[in-house]
Amino acid sequence: MSDKATLQCIGRLVPEGARVLDLGCGDGALLNYLQRERGCSGYGIEIADANVLACVKRGVNVIQLNLDQGLTIFDDDTFDVVLQIDTLQHLRNAEIMLRETARVGKLGIVAFPNFAHWPNRLSIVRGRMPVTKRLPYQWYDTPNIRVGTFKDFEVLATRSRLTILDAFGLQDGRERRLLPNLTASTAVFKFERG
């Protein structure tokens, strides 16, 4: 997720000058944007060699780490904000990583493909798994371990004792606050420990 409108939308959720940890930071585009435009500092966590190299080339501090091993290298409240942008659906234990996000950061921001977006629902009614811009893989070759919906995350947040501070959908780089579970391909949540 690196188009300019999406970077700006996620960036607005991050306080200026914040110390940020970006979990599954990819090529470092978001953290680079936050450093340049919001005066933030921090680290990205990434496992893929090519993405780690891209981060270094961008001047983004990056740690190569498998997130399924947890965040034990960080103390409580080490960061102002912990980001999980397009990461949650790839993790073996999303609930534990969500709690870890809330432990090491004062705020958490999560974004993931919303499986309940109306085109996905239509594909299911037609008897097929959806293949869309946000879910571009066939069911048999997807890197996603799981799929979730806007409403599913609300339930998980309550179960994990998180307080949702803001929630909306993103569609084509624009916020969707009216019926986001139906009208948006991406779910976005900002939360803190309850």
C-alpha positions as CSV (number, residue, x, y, z in Angstrom):
1,M,0.0,0.0,0.0
2,S,2.1,2.9,-1.2
3,D,0.1,5.2,-3.4
4,K,0.3,8.8,-2.3
5,A,-3.3,9.3,-1.2
6,T,-3.0,6.2,1.0
7,L,0.3,7.3,2.5
8,Q,-1.2,10.7,3.3
9,C,-4.3,9.2,4.9
10,I,-2.4,6.8,7.1
11,G,0.2,9.6,7.8
12,R,-2.5,11.9,9.2
13,L,-3.2,9.3,11.9
14,V,0.4,9.5,13.1
15,P,1.3,12.5,15.4
16,E,4.0,14.8,14.1
17,G,7.4,13.9,15.5
18,A,6.3,10.5,16.7
19,R,8.7,7.6,17.3
20,V,7.3,4.9,15.0
21,L,7.7,1.1,14.6
22,D,6.4,-0.1,11.3
23,L,5.8,-3.9,11.4
24,G,6.2,-5.5,8.0
25,C,7.4,-2.2,6.5
26,G,7.9,-3.6,3.0
27,D,10.2,-1.3,1.0
28,G,10.0,1.5,3.7
29,A,7.8,3.8,1.7
30,L,5.5,4.7,4.6
31,L,8.2,5.2,7.1
32,N,10.2,7.3,4.6
33,Y,7.0,9.4,4.1
34,L,6.5,9.8,7.8
35,Q,10.2,10.9,8.3
36,R,10.0,13.5,5.5
37,E,6.5,14.8,5.9
38,R,5.7,14.3,9.6
39,G,9.2,14.6,11.2
40,C,8.9,11.1,12.7
41,S,11.7,8.7,13.6
42,G,11.8,5.0,14.2
43,Y,12.4,1.6,12.7
44,G,10.8,-0.8,10.2
45,I,10.7,-4.5,10.7
46,E,10.9,-6.6,7.6
47,I,11.8,-10.2,6.7
48,A,12.3,-10.1,2.9
49,D,15.9,-9.4,1.8
50,A,14.9,-7.3,-1.2
51,N,12.7,-5.1,1.0
52,V,15.4,-4.7,3.7
53,L,17.7,-3.5,0.9
54,A,15.1,-1.1,-0.4
55,C,14.7,0.4,3.1
56,V,18.4,0.9,3.5
57,K,18.5,2.6,0.1
58,R,15.7,4.9,1.2
59,G,17.5,5.8,4.5
60,V,15.0,3.9,6.6
61,N,16.2,2.2,9.7
62,V,15.2,-1.5,9.3
63,I,15.6,-4.6,11.4
64,Q,15.3,-8.0,9.7
65,L,13.0,-10.1,11.9
66,N,10.3,-12.7,11.5
67,L,7.3,-11.1,13.2
68,D,6.0,-14.6,14.2
69,Q,8.8,-14.6,16.7
70,G,7.2,-11.6,18.5
71,L,8.6,-8.3,19.6
72,T,10.5,-9.3,22.8
73,I,13.4,-7.2,21.7
74,F,11.4,-4.1,22.6
75,D,10.3,-2.9,26.1
76,D,6.8,-1.7,26.9
77,D,5.9,1.8,25.5
78,T,9.1,2.0,23.4
79,F,7.3,3.7,20.6
80,D,4.6,6.4,20.3
81,V,3.0,4.5,17.3
82,V,3.2,1.0,16.0
83,L,2.0,0.4,12.5
84,Q,0.7,-2.9,11.0
85,I,-0.2,-1.9,7.4
86,D,-1.0,-4.9,5.3
87,T,0.7,-7.2,7.8
88,L,-1.9,-8.7,10.1
89,Q,-3.3,-11.0,7.5
90,H,0.1,-12.6,7.0
91,L,0.8,-13.5,10.6
92,R,0.4,-16.9,12.2
93,N,-1.0,-15.5,15.4
94,A,-2.6,-12.1,14.7
95,E,-4.1,-11.8,18.2
96,I,-0.7,-12.1,19.9
97,M,0.9,-9.6,17.6
98,L,-2.0,-7.2,18.1
99,R,-1.4,-7.4,21.9
100,E,2.4,-6.9,21.3
101,T,1.6,-3.9,19.1
102,A,-0.4,-2.4,22.1
103,R,2.4,-3.3,24.5
104,V,5.4,-1.7,22.7
105,G,3.5,1.3,21.4
106,K,1.2,3.9,23.0
107,L,-1.0,3.9,19.8
108,G,-1.5,1.2,17.2
109,I,-2.6,1.7,13.6
110,V,-3.7,-1.4,11.6
111,A,-4.8,-1.6,8.0
112,F,-5.8,-4.8,6.1
113,P,-7.8,-5.9,3.1
114,N,-11.5,-5.9,4.0
115,F,-12.9,-9.2,2.9
116,A,-16.5,-7.9,3.3
117,H,-16.1,-5.3,0.6
118,W,-19.1,-5.6,-1.8
119,P,-17.1,-6.9,-4.9
120,N,-15.7,-9.7,-2.7
121,R,-19.2,-10.6,-1.5
122,L,-20.4,-10.7,-5.1
123,S,-17.6,-13.1,-6.0
124,I,-18.6,-15.4,-3.1
125,V,-22.2,-15.4,-4.3
126,R,-21.0,-16.4,-7.7
127,G,-19.2,-19.3,-6.1
128,R,-15.6,-18.0,-6.5
129,M,-13.0,-16.6,-4.1
130,P,-12.4,-12.9,-4.9
131,V,-9.5,-11.6,-7.0
132,T,-9.3,-7.8,-6.7
133,K,-6.8,-5.0,-6.6
134,R,-6.5,-5.4,-2.8
135,L,-6.7,-9.3,-2.9
136,P,-4.8,-9.9,-6.2
137,Y,-4.0,-13.6,-5.7
138,Q,-5.9,-16.8,-6.5
139,W,-7.0,-18.8,-3.4
140,Y,-4.2,-21.3,-4.0
141,D,-1.3,-18.9,-4.2
142,T,-2.1,-16.2,-1.8
143,P,0.5,-15.1,0.8
144,N,-2.5,-14.3,3.2
145,I,-2.9,-16.8,6.0
146,R,-6.3,-15.4,6.8
147,V,-8.9,-12.9,5.6
148,G,-10.9,-10.6,7.8
149,T,-13.5,-7.9,7.8
150,F,-14.0,-4.5,9.4
151,K,-16.5,-6.1,11.8
152,D,-14.2,-9.0,12.6
153,F,-11.5,-6.6,13.7
154,E,-13.9,-4.7,16.0
155,V,-14.6,-8.1,17.8
156,L,-10.9,-8.9,18.0
157,A,-10.1,-5.5,19.4
158,T,-12.7,-5.9,22.2
159,R,-11.4,-9.4,22.9
160,S,-7.9,-8.0,23.2
161,R,-9.0,-5.1,25.5
162,L,-8.1,-2.4,23.0
163,T,-9.9,0.9,22.7
164,I,-10.6,1.9,19.1
165,L,-10.0,5.6,18.7
166,D,-10.8,5.9,15.0
167,A,-12.0,3.5,12.3
168,F,-12.8,3.9,8.7
169,G,-12.4,2.3,5.3
170,L,-10.2,3.2,2.4
171,Q,-11.2,2.9,-1.2
172,D,-9.1,4.3,-4.0
173,G,-7.2,6.4,-1.5
174,R,-10.3,8.0,-0.1
175,E,-11.8,7.6,3.4
176,R,-15.1,5.8,3.7
177,R,-16.8,6.3,7.0
178,L,-20.4,5.4,5.9
179,L,-20.8,1.6,5.8
180,P,-17.0,0.9,5.6
181,N,-17.5,-2.8,5.9
182,L,-19.5,-2.8,2.6
183,T,-17.9,0.1,0.7
184,A,-14.2,-0.1,1.4
185,S,-11.5,-2.5,0.2
186,T,-9.2,-1.6,3.1
187,A,-10.1,-1.4,6.9
188,V,-8.2,1.1,9.0
189,F,-8.1,1.2,12.8
190,K,-6.3,3.4,15.3
191,F,-6.3,2.1,18.8
192,E,-4.7,2.1,22.3
193,R,-4.7,-0.3,25.2
194,G,-8.0,-0.3,27.0
